[in-house]
Amino acid sequence: MTSRTIAAFVAYALISSASLVLMRSQLAGLSLANAVLRPLAWAAVCGYGASYLLWLYLISKLPLSVIYPVSFGVVMLLVYGGAVALLHEQISAVRIVGAVCILVGVSILTMP
């Protein structure tokens, strides 16, 4: 994996997860018609679109059988952390065990 691919992966994971958390914060309790009037909702959509372009780059450079589960797991963990830290969602023992399982799975998938 090249440094450019690593940078693209880090950017993808951070932008994707930040966009999802931002979108959730903007949609809370609103109808879709009201949500489209919020500039931060549009920023989240643009961020998610940018992460999709990074995703296309990543799947063109890495084996799909590795990059898909690793990126899905990393983004899932980042979204969980962002939701807890920024949206004040609850932490539970079951969710922590699930996060640890994801970390173990990602570690196994990235072994040579």
Backbone as JSON Lines, residues from 0, in Angstrom:
{"i":0,"aa":"M","n":[0.84,-1.16,0.0],"ca":[0.0,0.0,0.0],"c":[0.9,1.24,0.0]}
{"i":1,"aa":"T","n":[0.64,2.17,-0.9],"ca":[1.45,3.37,-1.01],"c":[1.0,4.43,0.0]}
{"i":2,"aa":"S","n":[1.83,5.44,0.2],"ca":[1.45,6.52,1.11],"c":[0.24,7.28,0.58]}
{"i":3,"aa":"R","n":[0.1,7.36,-0.72],"ca":[-1.08,8.04,-1.3],"c":[-2.36,7.25,-1.0]}
{"i":4,"aa":"T","n":[-2.28,5.94,-1.08],"ca":[-3.44,5.1,-0.78],"c":[-3.79,5.17,0.7]}
{"i":5,"aa":"I","n":[-2.79,5.19,1.56],"ca":[-3.05,5.32,3.0],"c":[-3.69,6.66,3.3]}
{"i":6,"aa":"A","n":[-3.17,7.73,2.69],"ca":[-3.76,9.06,2.9],"c":[-5.2,9.1,2.39]}
{"i":7,"aa":"A","n":[-5.46,8.46,1.25],"ca":[-6.82,8.43,0.72],"c":[-7.74,7.66,1.65]}
{"i":8,"aa":"F","n":[-7.25,6.57,2.23],"ca":[-8.07,5.79,3.16],"c":[-8.39,6.6,4.41]}
{"i":9,"aa":"V","n":[-7.4,7.25,4.98],"ca":[-7.62,8.07,6.18],"c":[-8.61,9.19,5.88]}
{"i":10,"aa":"A","n":[-8.41,9.87,4.75],"ca":[-9.33,10.94,4.36],"c":[-10.74,10.4,4.15]}
{"i":11,"aa":"Y","n":[-10.85,9.26,3.47],"ca":[-12.17,8.65,3.25],"c":[-12.86,8.37,4.57]}
{"i":12,"aa":"A","n":[-12.16,7.72,5.48],"ca":[-12.78,7.32,6.75],"c":[-13.2,8.54,7.56]}
{"i":13,"aa":"L","n":[-12.35,9.55,7.63],"ca":[-12.67,10.74,8.42],"c":[-13.79,11.57,7.79]}
{"i":14,"aa":"I","n":[-13.72,11.79,6.48],"ca":[-14.74,12.6,5.81],"c":[-16.08,11.88,5.82]}
{"i":15,"aa":"S","n":[-16.07,10.59,5.54],"ca":[-17.32,9.82,5.51],"c":[-17.99,9.82,6.88]}
{"i":16,"aa":"S","n":[-17.24,9.51,7.91],"ca":[-17.83,9.44,9.25],"c":[-18.26,10.82,9.75]}
{"i":17,"aa":"A","n":[-17.44,11.85,9.51],"ca":[-17.83,13.2,9.93],"c":[-19.09,13.66,9.2]}
{"i":18,"aa":"S","n":[-19.19,13.33,7.92],"ca":[-20.38,13.71,7.15],"c":[-21.63,13.01,7.67]}
{"i":19,"aa":"L","n":[-21.51,11.74,8.02],"ca":[-22.66,11.01,8.55],"c":[-23.12,11.57,9.9]}
{"i":20,"aa":"V","n":[-22.16,11.87,10.78],"ca":[-22.52,12.44,12.08],"c":[-23.12,13.83,11.91]}
{"i":21,"aa":"L","n":[-22.52,14.63,11.03],"ca":[-23.06,15.97,10.77],"c":[-24.47,15.89,10.19]}
{"i":22,"aa":"M","n":[-24.68,14.98,9.24],"ca":[-26.01,14.82,8.65],"c":[-27.03,14.45,9.71]}
{"i":23,"aa":"R","n":[-26.67,13.52,10.58],"ca":[-27.59,13.12,11.65],"c":[-27.92,14.28,12.55]}
{"i":24,"aa":"S","n":[-26.92,15.1,12.86],"ca":[-27.18,16.25,13.74],"c":[-28.11,17.26,13.07]}
{"i":25,"aa":"Q","n":[-28.07,17.33,11.77],"ca":[-28.91,18.29,11.05],"c":[-30.32,17.78,10.79]}
{"i":26,"aa":"L","n":[-30.5,16.48,10.78],"ca":[-31.81,15.9,10.48],"c":[-32.65,15.62,11.72]}
{"i":27,"aa":"A","n":[-32.06,15.74,12.89],"ca":[-32.75,15.37,14.13],"c":[-34.06,16.15,14.27]}
{"i":28,"aa":"G","n":[-35.17,15.44,14.23],"ca":[-36.48,16.02,14.46],"c":[-37.03,16.87,13.33]}
{"i":29,"aa":"L","n":[-36.41,16.85,12.18],"ca":[-36.87,17.67,11.06],"c":[-37.43,16.82,9.94]}
{"i":30,"aa":"S","n":[-38.33,17.42,9.2],"ca":[-38.78,16.76,7.98],"c":[-37.7,16.97,6.92]}
{"i":31,"aa":"L","n":[-37.73,16.18,5.89],"ca":[-36.76,16.32,4.82],"c":[-36.87,17.69,4.16]}
{"i":32,"aa":"A","n":[-38.09,18.21,4.03],"ca":[-38.3,19.52,3.41],"c":[-37.6,20.62,4.22]}
{"i":33,"aa":"N","n":[-37.63,20.53,5.54],"ca":[-36.95,21.52,6.37],"c":[-35.44,21.29,6.4]}
{"i":34,"aa":"A","n":[-35.02,20.05,6.34],"ca":[-33.6,19.73,6.41],"c":[-32.84,20.26,5.2]}
{"i":35,"aa":"V","n":[-33.47,20.27,4.03],"ca":[-32.76,20.73,2.83],"c":[-32.48,22.22,2.86]}
{"i":36,"aa":"L","n":[-33.06,22.93,3.79],"ca":[-32.81,24.36,3.92],"c":[-31.61,24.68,4.81]}
{"i":37,"aa":"R","n":[-31.04,23.67,5.42],"ca":[-29.93,23.88,6.33],"c":[-28.58,23.76,5.6]}
{"i":38,"aa":"P","n":[-27.76,24.8,5.67],"ca":[-26.46,24.76,4.99],"c":[-25.55,23.63,5.48]}
{"i":39,"aa":"L","n":[-25.6,23.32,6.78],"ca":[-24.75,22.24,7.27],"c":[-25.2,20.88,6.75]}
{"i":40,"aa":"A","n":[-26.48,20.73,6.47],"ca":[-26.95,19.49,5.86],"c":[-26.35,19.35,4.46]}
{"i":41,"aa":"W","n":[-26.28,20.45,3.73],"ca":[-25.67,20.41,2.4],"c":[-24.17,20.17,2.49]}
{"i":42,"aa":"A","n":[-23.53,20.73,3.51],"ca":[-22.1,20.48,3.72],"c":[-21.87,18.99,3.96]}
{"i":43,"aa":"A","n":[-22.76,18.36,4.72],"ca":[-22.65,16.93,4.98],"c":[-22.83,16.13,3.69]}
{"i":44,"aa":"V","n":[-23.78,16.52,2.86],"ca":[-24.0,15.83,1.58],"c":[-22.77,15.97,0.69]}
{"i":45,"aa":"C","n":[-22.2,17.17,0.63],"ca":[-21.0,17.38,-0.19],"c":[-19.82,16.57,0.36]}
{"i":46,"aa":"G","n":[-19.68,16.53,1.67],"ca":[-18.61,15.75,2.28],"c":[-18.77,14.28,1.98]}
{"i":47,"aa":"Y","n":[-20.0,13.8,2.05],"ca":[-20.23,12.39,1.76],"c":[-19.96,12.09,0.29]}
{"i":48,"aa":"G","n":[-20.3,13.03,-0.58],"ca":[-19.98,12.87,-2.0],"c":[-18.49,12.82,-2.25]}
{"i":49,"aa":"A","n":[-17.74,13.68,-1.54],"ca":[-16.28,13.67,-1.66],"c":[-15.71,12.34,-1.17]}
{"i":50,"aa":"S","n":[-16.29,11.82,-0.08],"ca":[-15.8,10.53,0.43],"c":[-16.09,9.41,-0.58]}
{"i":51,"aa":"Y","n":[-17.18,9.53,-1.32],"ca":[-17.49,8.53,-2.33],"c":[-16.42,8.54,-3.45]}
{"i":52,"aa":"L","n":[-15.97,9.72,-3.83],"ca":[-14.91,9.8,-4.83],"c":[-13.63,9.15,-4.32]}
{"i":53,"aa":"L","n":[-13.32,9.36,-3.05],"ca":[-12.17,8.69,-2.45],"c":[-12.37,7.17,-2.43]}
{"i":54,"aa":"W","n":[-13.59,6.75,-2.15],"ca":[-13.93,5.32,-2.15],"c":[-13.66,4.71,-3.52]}
{"i":55,"aa":"L","n":[-14.06,5.41,-4.58],"ca":[-13.81,4.91,-5.93],"c":[-12.31,4.75,-6.19]}
{"i":56,"aa":"Y","n":[-11.54,5.7,-5.71],"ca":[-10.08,5.6,-5.85],"c":[-9.57,4.37,-5.11]}
{"i":57,"aa":"L","n":[-10.04,4.18,-3.88],"ca":[-9.56,3.07,-3.06],"c":[-9.88,1.72,-3.67]}
{"i":58,"aa":"I","n":[-11.1,1.56,-4.19],"ca":[-11.44,0.25,-4.76],"c":[-10.74,0.0,-6.09]}
{"i":59,"aa":"S","n":[-10.22,1.06,-6.69],"ca":[-9.45,0.85,-7.92],"c":[-8.01,0.43,-7.61]}
{"i":60,"aa":"K","n":[-7.55,0.66,-6.37],"ca":[-6.17,0.38,-6.02],"c":[-5.98,-0.83,-5.11]}
{"i":61,"aa":"L","n":[-7.01,-1.23,-4.39],"ca":[-6.87,-2.29,-3.39],"c":[-7.86,-3.42,-3.65]}
{"i":62,"aa":"P","n":[-7.57,-4.61,-3.17],"ca":[-8.52,-5.72,-3.33],"c":[-9.84,-5.4,-2.6]}
{"i":63,"aa":"L","n":[-10.93,-5.55,-3.31],"ca":[-12.25,-5.25,-2.73],"c":[-12.55,-6.11,-1.52]}
{"i":64,"aa":"S","n":[-12.06,-7.35,-1.53],"ca":[-12.32,-8.27,-0.41],"c":[-11.64,-7.81,0.88]}
{"i":65,"aa":"V","n":[-10.68,-6.9,0.78],"ca":[-10.02,-6.35,1.96],"c":[-10.54,-4.95,2.26]}
{"i":66,"aa":"I","n":[-10.57,-4.08,1.26],"ca":[-10.89,-2.67,1.53],"c":[-12.33,-2.48,1.97]}
{"i":67,"aa":"Y","n":[-13.25,-3.27,1.43],"ca":[-14.65,-3.08,1.82],"c":[-14.87,-3.36,3.31]}
{"i":68,"aa":"P","n":[-14.53,-4.54,3.81],"ca":[-14.79,-4.78,5.24],"c":[-13.95,-3.89,6.16]}
{"i":69,"aa":"V","n":[-12.72,-3.59,5.77],"ca":[-11.88,-2.74,6.62],"c":[-12.45,-1.32,6.68]}
{"i":70,"aa":"S","n":[-12.79,-0.77,5.52],"ca":[-13.32,0.59,5.52],"c":[-14.67,0.66,6.21]}
{"i":71,"aa":"F","n":[-15.51,-0.34,5.99],"ca":[-16.82,-0.36,6.65],"c":[-16.66,-0.41,8.16]}
{"i":72,"aa":"G","n":[-15.75,-1.26,8.64],"ca":[-15.52,-1.38,10.07],"c":[-14.96,-0.11,10.68]}
{"i":73,"aa":"V","n":[-13.96,0.49,10.02],"ca":[-13.35,1.72,10.54],"c":[-14.35,2.86,10.56]}
{"i":74,"aa":"V","n":[-15.11,3.02,9.47],"ca":[-16.11,4.09,9.44],"c":[-17.18,3.84,10.5]}
{"i":75,"aa":"M","n":[-17.58,2.6,10.68],"ca":[-18.58,2.28,11.7],"c":[-18.08,2.68,13.09]}
{"i":76,"aa":"L","n":[-16.84,2.39,13.39],"ca":[-16.27,2.75,14.69],"c":[-16.16,4.27,14.85]}
{"i":77,"aa":"L","n":[-15.75,4.96,13.8],"ca":[-15.65,6.42,13.87],"c":[-17.02,7.07,14.03]}
{"i":78,"aa":"V","n":[-18.01,6.55,13.33],"ca":[-19.38,7.08,13.48],"c":[-19.88,6.84,14.9]}
{"i":79,"aa":"Y","n":[-19.62,5.66,15.43],"ca":[-20.04,5.35,16.8],"c":[-19.39,6.32,17.78]}
{"i":80,"aa":"G","n":[-18.09,6.53,17.63],"ca":[-17.39,7.47,18.52],"c":[-17.9,8.89,18.37]}
{"i":81,"aa":"G","n":[-18.15,9.31,17.14],"ca":[-18.69,10.65,16.9],"c":[-20.09,10.8,17.44]}
{"i":82,"aa":"A","n":[-20.9,9.78,17.31],"ca":[-22.27,9.84,17.82],"c":[-22.29,9.93,19.33]}
{"i":83,"aa":"V","n":[-21.39,9.21,19.96],"ca":[-21.31,9.26,21.43],"c":[-20.78,10.63,21.88]}
{"i":84,"aa":"A","n":[-19.7,11.1,21.24],"ca":[-19.05,12.34,21.67],"c":[-19.86,13.59,21.31]}
{"i":85,"aa":"L","n":[-20.41,13.61,20.12],"ca":[-21.04,14.84,19.63],"c":[-22.56,14.85,19.73]}
{"i":86,"aa":"L","n":[-23.17,13.68,19.59],"ca":[-24.63,13.61,19.62],"c":[-25.15,13.08,20.95]}
{"i":87,"aa":"H","n":[-24.24,12.74,21.84],"ca":[-24.57,12.26,23.19],"c":[-25.42,10.99,23.17]}
{"i":88,"aa":"E","n":[-25.11,10.12,22.21],"ca":[-25.78,8.82,22.19],"c":[-25.19,7.93,23.27]}
{"i":89,"aa":"Q","n":[-25.94,6.92,23.65],"ca":[-25.56,6.1,24.8],"c":[-24.48,5.08,24.47]}
{"i":90,"aa":"I","n":[-23.66,4.84,25.48],"ca":[-22.66,3.77,25.43],"c":[-23.22,2.62,26.25]}
{"i":91,"aa":"S","n":[-23.07,1.41,25.73],"ca":[-23.49,0.24,26.51],"c":[-22.41,-0.82,26.4]}
{"i":92,"aa":"A","n":[-22.46,-1.75,27.32],"ca":[-21.47,-2.84,27.32],"c":[-21.56,-3.65,26.03]}
{"i":93,"aa":"V","n":[-22.76,-3.88,25.55],"ca":[-22.94,-4.66,24.32],"c":[-22.31,-3.93,23.14]}
{"i":94,"aa":"R","n":[-22.48,-2.61,23.07],"ca":[-21.9,-1.84,21.97],"c":[-20.38,-1.81,22.05]}
{"i":95,"aa":"I","n":[-19.86,-1.74,23.25],"ca":[-18.41,-1.76,23.42],"c":[-17.85,-3.11,22.98]}
{"i":96,"aa":"V","n":[-18.51,-4.2,23.34],"ca":[-18.09,-5.53,22.89],"c":[-18.15,-5.61,21.37]}
{"i":97,"aa":"G","n":[-19.2,-5.06,20.79],"ca":[-19.32,-5.04,19.33],"c":[-18.19,-4.26,18.68]}
{"i":98,"aa":"A","n":[-17.83,-3.11,19.26],"ca":[-16.73,-2.3,18.73],"c":[-15.41,-3.06,18.82]}
{"i":99,"aa":"V","n":[-15.2,-3.76,19.91],"ca":[-13.97,-4.56,20.07],"c":[-13.94,-5.67,19.02]}
{"i":100,"aa":"C","n":[-15.06,-6.3,18.78],"ca":[-15.13,-7.36,17.75],"c":[-14.79,-6.79,16.37]}
{"i":101,"aa":"I","n":[-15.29,-5.59,16.1],"ca":[-14.97,-4.96,14.81],"c":[-13.47,-4.69,14.72]}
{"i":102,"aa":"L","n":[-12.88,-4.17,15.79],"ca":[-11.44,-3.91,15.8],"c":[-10.64,-5.18,15.56]}
{"i":103,"aa":"V","n":[-11.05,-6.26,16.21],"ca":[-10.35,-7.55,16.02],"c":[-10.5,-8.0,14.57]}
{"i":104,"aa":"G","n":[-11.69,-7.9,14.03],"ca":[-11.91,-8.3,12.65],"c":[-11.1,-7.48,11.66]}
{"i":105,"aa":"V","n":[-11.06,-6.16,11.86],"ca":[-10.25,-5.3,10.99],"c":[-8.78,-5.67,11.12]}
{"i":106,"aa":"S","n":[-8.33,-5.94,12.32],"ca":[-6.92,-6.34,12.52],"c":[-6.6,-7.63,11.78]}
{"i":107,"aa":"I","n":[-7.49,-8.59,11.85],"ca":[-7.28,-9.87,11.18],"c":[-7.24,-9.67,9.66]}
{"i":108,"aa":"L","n":[-8.15,-8.85,9.14],"ca":[-8.21,-8.62,7.7],"c":[-6.98,-7.9,7.16]}
{"i":109,"aa":"T","n":[-6.33,-7.1,7.99],"ca":[-5.18,-6.34,7.49],"c":[-3.86,-7.09,7.68]}
{"i":110,"aa":"M","n":[-3.91,-8.29,8.25],"ca":[-2.68,-9.08,8.38],"c":[-2.23,-9.56,7.01]}
{"i":111,"aa":"P","n":[-0.91,-9.63,6.82],"ca":[-0.42,-10.12,5.51],"c":[-0.67,-11.6,5.31]}
